[in-house]
Amino acid sequence: MTQPASLKEELKALQTRLEAGRPPRVVAAMHQAVTDLRASDIALKVLKAGDPAPKFALPNAAGAPVETSRLLAGGPLVVTFYRGRW
């Protein structure tokens, strides 16, 4: 029986598969973007679990705006982002 891959191994394998079909300049740009984000210390500014989120409105899957203040009126809110079909 084989051992399941660690999350780190699975993510590396996914990265390898995703990068395999892209031109080297695109892969280099993606890596540079990650490097730039890490250097920016932006992670220090992200909300932590339990932090209050700012009020905002975003389009739902059908493109209609959804306001967090309206949703919060009904109770706690969990926000999930997905990238769609880029």
ABEGO torsion letter per residue (X at the ends): XBBBBBAAAAAAAAAAAAAAABBAAAAAAAAAAAAAAAAAGAAAABBBBGBBBBBBBBBBAAGBBBBAAAAAAAEBBBBBBBAEBX
